[in-house]
Amino acid sequence: MRNSKILFLASIILIFGINQITDYINPYYYQIIIYAGVNIILATSLNLINGYTGQFSLGHAGFMAIGAYVSVAISTYFAPFFISTLGNSAIGHGIWFVIVLLIGGCGASLVGLLVGVPSLRLKGDYLAIVTLGFGEIIRVIIQNLGFIGASQGFRGLYIYQNGTKSLEMVPELADMPFHFFTIPKFTNFFWTFLIVAIIIFGISNLMRSTYGRGFIAVKDDEISAEAMGINTTKFKVTAFIIGAFFAGVAGGIYGHFIQYINPEDFNFLRSVEIVVMVILGGMGSTLGVVIGAIILTILPELLRDVQEFRMIVYALLLIIMMLVRPQGLFGINLNSRKKPKKALKEQVQQD
């Protein structure tokens, strides 16, 4: 525990130091680095649900969408309030950013609670279908909410002197002074990888704690866990809430970096990409999931010339992984528990 704290503090210092030289990084590579950080947050949070708790969620992009839209909407609709209260300094922007990220994450975790309580009594394929439906419902609802751009996406809004707020210019107020507030670009290397360090440190220590063993017990044998007095529904819902919170935070980081969000950014394929990162890295392995997220962030850039075949490559990659290494790159060997039985059988035959 002490070593992990030292490593965590050292990583924050390193992140702060690297952030000072990001102006010298090629913008194209810098964008890939930020996307890798966002994907690490998404994959690590989903790993708590799919990897450590043994559930199978296909709606993580829905939580990401909630966090993204809630945070950027608050950043723009209440921009005059934040500017007048906190000012335009770097510290003010930092406080502003933390507030909207927390609100976006809490909004996503609240929806995760509302979805998780009834649906997490299901298992396996049934749970996957429910979470898949939830993700699509969120996307369709966003497509029909005009005040956040609906299907056209959201990039900011006009705020007139009389307080009128609109996504488009209002002809009746053509002579009135106004200001167009875009989504502020708060996301940088420091904020992105600070959240990465926090989620890795938090989940790693959670899994090593007594409480964290409850998640693993649910994954290993839910019936036995219930027989031992463990409230399995409580642990599954808790994993869902924590995972949804960090997915919402990742959505806020994404929205405040790209400065334009569209419902199609959070479709079913986005959820599949996150699941593939977890499976590739190894479910239940934080290090493996981080590496899987980095690989699948860089891979689309290498396959840019054949972009339309990206999902085919993902499918082939999954098939190969299932045949060659079903536990993932750094996952626990699924057959390790069978070896003692085989050795015992051979010993009995020899006797």
C-alpha positions, 0 to 999 in steps of 0.5 A: 500500500505504501509503495503504491502511494509513492508510485502514485505521487511520483506519477503525478509529478511525472505527469505534471512535468510532461505537461510542461513540454506538450507544446513541443509535441506534434499536434497529431501525436498529441491528439492520439496521446489524449485519446489513449488516455480517455480509452484507458479510463474507459477500459479500466472502468469497464474492467471493474464490471466485466473483469473483476465482477464477472458481468458483461456490459455493452452499454459503457458508451451510454455512460460516456455520452451522459458524462460528455453531454452533461459536462459540456452543457453545464460548461457552456450554458453556465459559462457567464456564471463561471467566468464572473465567479472564478475568473479566466485564470488557469486556477479558475479554469481548473476549478471550473473543469473539475466541477463539471467533470464531477457533475458529469460523472455523478450524472452517469453514475446516477443513471448507472444506479437506475439501470443497474438495480433492476438489470443486474439481477440478470446474468450473462447474455441477458445482462449484455442485451439489457445494457446494449439496449440502454446504450442505444436508448441514451443515444436516441434520447440525446438525438431528440434533445434540441437544447444540446444540438439533437442529431446535429451535435453540440459545439456551443451556444449564443448567449445574448445580452438579455440572457437569451440562450440559443444554439443558432442566431436569433433573427429577432435579436440581430441588433442585440449584443451577444457572445458565442460560447464554444465548449472550452478546451480544458482537457490537456495532458495533465488532466487526462493522465491525472484521472488515469493515475487516479482510476488505476491507483483507486481500482488497484487498491480496491481490489487488494482490500477486503471489500474488493475481494467481494467483487472477485467472489461474485465473479468466481462463484456467485452462488457460493458468495451468496451462501457465505453471506455476500450481497452479490447484487450490492457488489454488482450495482457498486461496480456498475456505479463506479464504472459509470462514474469514470466513464462519465468523467472520460466523456467529459474529458473527451468533450472538452478536448474535441469541442464538438460532440455528436450522438454517433460518437457514442454508438454501439460500436463505441461500446464494442471497442471498449469491450475489445480493449478489456478482452484484448488486455485480459479481463481482471488485469489492470495492466493488461487493460491499459496496454490493450487500450493503448494498442487499440488507440494506435491500431486505427491510425495504422489502419487509416488507409483501410478504415472501412475494414477496422471492425473486421480487423477487430473481429479477427483479432478477437478470434485469434485471441480466443484461439491462441490466448483466451485469457487475454494478453495479461489475463489469468490462465483459465486452465490453471485450476484444472492442472492440479486435478489432472496431476492428481488423476495421473498420480492415482493411475500410477498408484 
